[in-house]
Amino acid sequence: MIDSENMSSLAARLRDNLSFDWNFHPAAEGFSDWQDRTRNKVRHALGVGRIAPASASVLTEWAEDGCTGQELELAFSNGETTKAYLLRPDTASVTPAVLLLHDHGSFFSIGKEKMIRRSGEACEVAADMDRWAAKLYGGRHVGNELARRGYTVLCADTLGWGSRKGNGYETQQALAANLMQFGVSYASVILLEDLEAMTWLRALPGVDGNRVASFGYSMGGSRAWQAAALSDDARACVAGGWMGTLQGLMQPGNNQLRGQSAFSMLHPPIAGKIDYPHFAGLAAPKPTLIFSGAEDRHFPEPTALAAHQQIHDIWSAAGAERCLETRLWPGAAHAFPIDQQDHAIDWLDRAM
């Protein structure tokens, strides 16, 4: 049988009988042994066992608001290229850095521009930037604020957005299916490129390689904790608006049941083997902030809290409970307004 959510009875049985053999079980083994073994399994399964740095060429440069910006073309080991913005504070000092990861939002005309604003954009792009910042980010561009606060910031268009935009919402499944013909998942392409961008950023002259963080909201939050879990170059993580248990997310009305956008965040090779909070837990003991709104319809409070508890258990087993903060913002929906941004950046300042 298939219900109104397109959930087959088989899928429902799988959901209700999950075992997650790769999850952390403290009674069975110590944290370090689990982390080493499981990280290697996940990296191998997702095709990110060895990460080469992206290469970059400068397309344009600009200066405004006490920062220097560059539009880059990044090239990845999979043969793909993308446009990216690099924003640096005007200082002779070595700076910490952030790999800033944009959201999904079913809004594809811009990617990097969701997070970094520069003057002189084409009118249509500028209108989309301001519209999206007002909708999701309280009218602020997070990357500009991070640079103002002293961080070097890199944000790139991922496959399907901005300079790599596709053909709209209804074509996402085709984009994913055309990659799956070759055993490649859409989400693994995004992950590989994020990891290679992180490696490039950490080695950038003028960046303190010991103070590099992943930072994102919504799909960008998912990307942020994945990068922190699998990259040795990420030393801290800020991940908002994307955390729950699989069982809790696969419930009537949830966005994960709709297909389409979900393909950019699904990893079939590890599905059913490791749950989301345990994947994120591979980042322990790194300083990590994970948060969402208590009224976020995509990540309901019960499943978010269940995931947070599992994450705390993992950081505790790693002897690093003090390095972790999880938070549900009272009354907040699926958005990253200025008060949450200020809290996140203040937290990152302390962590760095």
C-alpha positions in Angstrom: 0.0 0.0 0.0 1.0 3.6 -0.7 -0.4 6.4 1.5 -1.1 10.0 0.7 2.5 10.9 1.6 3.8 8.4 -1.0 5.1 6.3 1.9 4.8 2.6 1.0 4.1 0.1 3.7 7.6 -1.3 3.1 9.2 2.1 3.8 7.1 2.4 6.9 8.2 -0.9 8.2 11.9 0.0 7.4 11.4 3.3 9.3 9.9 1.5 12.3 12.6 -1.2 12.5 15.8 0.8 12.2 18.9 -0.6 13.8 21.7 1.7 12.5 24.6 -0.7 12.9 27.1 2.2 12.5 25.7 4.3 15.4 27.7 4.8 18.5 27.0 2.3 21.3 29.0 3.2 24.3 28.4 -0.1 26.0 30.0 -1.9 23.1 33.1 0.2 22.5 35.0 3.4 23.3 34.4 6.6 21.4 37.8 6.8 19.7 37.6 3.3 18.3 34.0 4.0 17.0 35.0 7.3 15.5 38.0 6.0 13.7 36.3 3.0 12.3 33.0 4.7 11.4 34.5 7.8 9.9 36.6 5.6 7.5 33.4 3.6 6.6 31.4 6.8 5.9 34.2 8.4 3.9 34.7 5.2 1.8 31.0 4.7 1.2 30.5 8.3 0.1 33.6 8.4 -2.1 35.4 11.1 -0.1 38.2 9.0 1.3 40.9 11.3 0.0 40.3 15.0 -0.3 42.4 17.2 -2.6 42.1 20.9 -2.3 40.1 22.8 -4.9 42.0 25.1 -7.2 41.0 28.7 -7.7 41.4 31.5 -10.1 40.4 35.1 -9.5 37.7 36.5 -11.8 37.0 40.0 -10.3 37.8 41.9 -7.2 36.1 44.6 -5.1 36.5 46.6 -1.9 33.7 47.9 0.4 32.8 48.2 4.0 36.3 47.6 5.3 36.6 44.3 3.4 38.2 43.0 0.2 36.2 40.7 -2.0 37.0 38.4 -4.8 34.9 36.4 -7.2 36.6 33.1 -7.8 36.2 30.1 -10.0 36.8 27.0 -8.0 37.7 23.7 -9.7 37.1 20.3 -8.1 38.6 16.9 -8.5 35.4 15.6 -10.1 35.9 18.0 -13.0 33.2 20.5 -11.9 33.8 24.2 -11.6 31.8 26.8 -9.7 31.7 30.5 -8.9 32.5 31.5 -5.3 32.9 34.7 -3.3 35.8 35.2 -0.9 35.5 38.1 1.5 38.4 39.2 3.7 38.7 41.8 6.4 41.2 44.6 5.6 43.9 43.6 8.0 47.5 42.6 7.9 46.9 40.0 10.6 46.3 36.3 10.1 42.5 35.7 10.5 40.3 32.8 11.3 38.1 31.6 8.4 34.7 30.3 7.7 33.4 28.0 5.0 29.9 29.4 4.7 27.4 27.0 3.2 24.2 28.3 1.7 20.7 27.0 2.2 18.4 25.2 -0.2 15.1 27.0 0.2 13.8 25.9 -3.2 15.2 29.2 -4.4 17.8 28.5 -7.0 18.6 31.7 -8.8 21.3 32.6 -6.3 23.6 30.6 -4.0 26.7 32.4 -2.7 24.7 35.6 -3.0 22.4 34.3 -0.3 25.2 34.7 2.2 27.5 37.4 0.8 26.3 40.7 -0.7 28.4 43.0 -2.9 27.3 46.2 -4.5 27.1 46.4 -8.3 25.2 43.1 -8.9 22.8 43.0 -11.8 19.4 44.3 -10.8 17.7 40.9 -10.9 20.4 39.3 -8.8 20.4 42.2 -6.3 16.6 41.9 -6.0 16.8 38.2 -5.3 19.6 38.7 -2.8 17.6 41.3 -0.8 14.4 39.3 -1.0 16.1 36.1 0.3 18.0 37.9 3.1 14.7 39.5 4.2 12.9 36.1 4.2 15.4 33.9 5.9 18.1 36.0 7.5 16.5 39.1 9.0 17.7 41.3 6.2 21.4 40.6 6.9 23.9 38.8 4.7 25.7 36.5 7.2 29.0 36.4 5.3 29.4 40.2 5.4 28.8 40.2 9.1 31.3 37.5 9.6 33.9 39.4 7.6 33.1 42.6 9.6 33.8 40.5 12.7 37.2 39.6 11.4 36.7 36.3 9.6 37.9 35.4 6.1 34.7 33.9 4.5 34.4 31.6 1.4 31.0 30.8 0.0 30.5 28.9 -3.3 27.5 28.0 -5.5 26.7 24.3 -5.1 25.4 22.2 -7.9 21.9 23.5 -8.7 22.2 27.1 -7.5 23.5 30.5 -8.8 26.1 30.1 -11.5 25.1 26.3 -11.6 21.3 26.7 -11.4 19.2 24.0 -13.0 15.7 24.0 -14.4 13.6 24.6 -11.3 12.0 22.7 -8.4 10.3 20.0 -10.4 13.6 18.9 -12.1 15.5 18.1 -8.9 14.7 14.4 -9.0 15.8 14.2 -12.6 19.1 15.9 -11.7 19.6 13.4 -8.9 18.5 10.4 -11.0 20.9 11.3 -13.8 23.7 11.1 -11.4 22.4 7.9 -9.8 22.7 6.2 -13.2 26.4 6.1 -12.5 26.2 5.3 -8.8 26.7 8.9 -7.8 24.4 10.6 -5.3 23.6 14.3 -5.6 24.4 14.8 -2.0 27.8 13.2 -2.3 28.7 15.6 -5.1 27.8 18.5 -2.8 29.8 17.0 0.1 32.9 16.3 -1.9 33.0 19.8 -3.2 32.4 21.3 0.3 35.3 19.2 1.7 37.7 20.3 -1.2 36.7 23.9 -0.7 37.4 23.6 3.0 40.9 22.2 2.3 41.6 25.1 -0.1 40.4 27.6 2.4 42.5 26.3 5.3 45.7 26.6 3.2 44.9 30.1 2.0 47.7 32.6 2.9 46.6 34.9 5.6 44.3 32.3 7.2 45.1 30.6 10.5 44.7 27.0 9.6 44.0 26.1 13.2 40.9 28.4 13.3 38.7 27.3 10.4 35.0 26.5 10.8 32.1 25.2 8.8 29.0 27.4 9.1 25.5 27.1 7.6 21.8 27.2 8.0 19.1 24.8 6.7 20.6 22.7 4.0 23.7 24.7 4.8 23.5 23.5 8.4 23.4 19.9 7.2 26.4 20.6 5.0 28.2 22.2 8.0 28.0 19.3 10.3 28.9 16.8 7.6 32.0 18.8 6.7 33.0 19.0 10.4 32.4 15.3 10.7 34.6 14.3 7.8 37.2 17.0 7.3 40.3 17.3 9.4 40.5 20.9 8.2 37.3 22.0 10.0 38.1 22.8 13.6 34.7 24.1 14.7 31.1 24.0 13.4 28.0 26.2 13.5 25.0 24.2 12.1 21.5 25.7 12.2 18.1 24.5 11.0 18.9 20.9 10.2 19.0 18.2 12.8 16.7 15.4 13.8 16.5 11.6 13.9 15.5 9.8 10.7 12.6 8.0 12.4 11.3 11.4 13.7 11.7 13.0 10.3 9.9 10.3 8.3 6.5 11.2 9.7 3.4 12.6 7.9 3.8 16.2 6.7 7.5 16.3 6.9 9.5 17.7 4.0 11.7 14.6 3.8 8.7 12.6 2.5 8.3 14.8 -0.6 11.3 13.8 -2.6 12.6 16.6 -4.8 14.6 18.8 -2.5 15.4 15.8 -0.2 17.7 14.4 -2.9 20.3 17.0 -2.2 20.6 15.8 1.4 20.3 12.0 1.0 23.2 9.6 1.1 22.0 6.2 -0.1 25.3 4.3 0.6 25.0 5.1 4.4 21.2 5.3 4.7 19.9 3.1 7.5 23.4 2.4 8.7 24.1 5.6 10.7 21.5 8.1 12.0 21.9 11.9 11.5 23.0 12.7 15.1 25.6 10.0 15.0 26.9 11.2 11.6 27.2 14.7 13.2 28.8 13.0 16.2 31.8 12.0 14.1 32.9 15.7 14.6 33.4 15.3 18.3 35.3 16.6 20.2 35.3 19.7 18.0 33.5 22.8 19.3 30.1 22.6 17.8 26.9 24.6 17.9 23.7 22.9 16.7 20.4 24.7 16.9 16.9 25.2 15.3 13.6 26.8 16.1 11.2 25.2 18.5 8.4 25.9 15.9 10.4 24.7 12.9 7.9 22.6 10.9 10.7 20.8 9.1 12.4 19.7 12.3 9.7 19.3 15.0 10.7 19.8 18.6 10.5 16.2 19.7 12.8 14.8 17.0 15.2 17.7 17.3 15.4 17.2 21.1 15.9 13.4 20.6 18.7 14.1 18.2 20.3 16.7 20.6 20.3 14.2 23.4 22.1 11.6 21.3 24.6 14.3 20.2 25.3 15.2 23.8 25.8 11.6 24.7 28.5 11.3 22.0 30.3 14.5 23.0 30.2 13.4 26.6 31.7 10.0 25.6 34.4 12.0 23.8 35.1 13.9 27.0 34.1 17.1 25.4 30.6 18.0 26.7 31.8 21.6 27.3 32.6 22.0 23.6 29.0 21.3 22.5 26.0 23.6 22.6 22.6 22.6 21.3 19.6 25.0 21.4 16.0 25.2 20.4 14.9 28.8 20.0 11.5 29.4 21.7 8.8 30.4 19.3 11.2 30.4 16.3 10.2 28.9 12.9 12.5 27.9 10.1 14.6 31.1 9.8 17.9 32.5 11.0 17.2 36.0 12.2 19.7 38.5 13.5 19.5 37.6 17.2 20.3 34.0 16.4 23.1 35.1 14.0 24.6 37.2 16.8 24.5 34.3 19.2 26.1 32.0 16.7 28.9 34.4 15.8 29.6 35.3 19.5 29.7 31.5 20.2 32.2 31.0 17.3 34.4 33.9 18.6 34.7 32.1 21.9 35.3 28.7 20.2 38.0 30.1 18.0 
